[in-house]
Amino acid sequence: MKLLYFAWLRTRTGLGEEEIALPQDVRTVRDLVDWLRQRGPGFSAAFENMKVVRAAVNQSYVQLDHPVSEGDEIAFFPPVTGG
């Protein structure tokens, strides 16, 4: 599974992208976020308020209850505004 982090999420996690093996108990984006929060203070800070984080699975915007599977590309980023 490929994870991508954009903007301040990249800064807080210290990563722009990474490849991980799908943890056995992770079935949804929400499960993945909960798992990521446990990886350390940078991840905990990045995902502390999911009202300001958006997710995309395989380049499609999704809700937190969206299923994930091995081989997916999951991106996390702040809301995008026009202007």
TIKOLTOR-583245 format. One record per residue (C-alpha): chain; x, y, z; residue in three letters; residue number from 1. Coordinates in Angstrom, 1 decimal. Example, Ala and Ser with C-alpha at 12.3 -4.5 7.8 and 13.67 -1.06 7.14 Angstrom:
2
A; 12.3; -4.5; 7.8; ALA; 1
A; 13.7; -1.1; 7.1; SER; 2
This chain:
83
A; 0.0; 0.0; 0.0; MET; 1
A; 1.3; 3.4; -0.9; LYS; 2
A; 0.6; 6.4; 1.4; LEU; 3
A; 1.1; 10.0; 0.3; LEU; 4
A; 1.1; 13.0; 2.6; TYR; 5
A; 0.7; 16.5; 1.4; PHE; 6
A; 1.2; 20.1; 2.8; ALA; 7
A; 1.4; 20.2; 6.6; TRP; 8
A; 0.7; 16.5; 6.9; LEU; 9
A; 4.0; 15.9; 5.2; ARG; 10
A; 5.7; 18.3; 7.6; THR; 11
A; 4.2; 16.7; 10.7; ARG; 12
A; 4.8; 13.1; 9.6; THR; 13
A; 8.2; 13.8; 8.2; GLY; 14
A; 7.3; 11.9; 5.0; LEU; 15
A; 6.1; 12.7; 1.6; GLY; 16
A; 5.3; 9.1; 0.8; GLU; 17
A; 5.9; 5.6; 2.0; GLU; 18
A; 5.1; 2.0; 1.2; GLU; 19
A; 3.6; -0.1; 4.0; ILE; 20
A; 2.2; -3.6; 4.3; ALA; 21
A; -1.6; -3.4; 5.0; LEU; 22
A; -1.9; -4.1; 8.8; PRO; 23
A; -4.2; -7.1; 9.4; GLN; 24
A; -6.9; -5.2; 11.3; ASP; 25
A; -7.1; -2.2; 8.9; VAL; 26
A; -10.2; -2.4; 6.7; ARG; 27
A; -11.2; 1.2; 6.2; THR; 28
A; -9.6; 4.6; 5.9; VAL; 29
A; -10.6; 5.3; 9.5; ARG; 30
A; -8.9; 2.1; 10.7; ASP; 31
A; -5.8; 3.2; 8.8; LEU; 32
A; -5.8; 6.7; 10.4; VAL; 33
A; -6.2; 5.1; 13.8; ASP; 34
A; -3.2; 2.8; 13.1; TRP; 35
A; -1.1; 5.8; 11.8; LEU; 36
A; -1.8; 7.8; 14.9; ARG; 37
A; -0.1; 5.2; 17.0; GLN; 38
A; 3.1; 5.5; 15.0; ARG; 39
A; 4.4; 8.4; 17.0; GLY; 40
A; 3.9; 12.1; 17.9; PRO; 41
A; 4.2; 13.4; 14.4; GLY; 42
A; 1.5; 11.1; 13.1; PHE; 43
A; -0.6; 11.7; 16.1; SER; 44
A; -0.4; 15.5; 15.5; ALA; 45
A; -1.0; 15.1; 11.7; ALA; 46
A; -4.2; 13.1; 12.3; PHE; 47
A; -5.6; 14.6; 15.5; GLU; 48
A; -8.4; 16.5; 13.8; ASN; 49
A; -9.9; 14.6; 10.8; MET; 50
A; -12.2; 17.5; 10.1; LYS; 51
A; -9.3; 19.2; 8.4; VAL; 52
A; -7.8; 16.2; 6.6; VAL; 53
A; -9.2; 14.8; 3.4; ARG; 54
A; -8.4; 11.3; 2.0; ALA; 55
A; -8.3; 9.9; -1.5; ALA; 56
A; -8.1; 6.2; -2.4; VAL; 57
A; -6.7; 5.5; -5.9; ASN; 58
A; -7.1; 9.2; -6.7; GLN; 59
A; -10.8; 9.4; -5.8; SER; 60
A; -12.0; 11.4; -2.8; TYR; 61
A; -13.5; 9.1; -0.1; VAL; 62
A; -15.1; 9.2; 3.3; GLN; 63
A; -13.5; 7.6; 6.4; LEU; 64
A; -15.6; 4.5; 6.1; ASP; 65
A; -14.3; 3.7; 2.6; HIS; 66
A; -12.6; 0.2; 2.4; PRO; 67
A; -8.9; -0.1; 1.8; VAL; 68
A; -6.9; -3.0; 0.5; SER; 69
A; -3.4; -4.1; -0.3; GLU; 70
A; -2.1; -2.3; -3.4; GLY; 71
A; -4.2; 0.9; -2.9; ASP; 72
A; -2.7; 4.3; -3.1; GLU; 73
A; -4.0; 6.5; -0.3; ILE; 74
A; -3.4; 10.2; -0.1; ALA; 75
A; -4.0; 12.5; 2.8; PHE; 76
A; -4.1; 16.3; 2.4; PHE; 77
A; -5.8; 19.4; 3.8; PRO; 78
A; -9.0; 20.7; 2.2; PRO; 79
A; -8.3; 22.4; -1.2; VAL; 80
A; -9.7; 25.9; -1.8; THR; 81
A; -10.0; 27.8; -5.0; GLY; 82
A; -8.8; 31.2; -5.7; GLY; 83
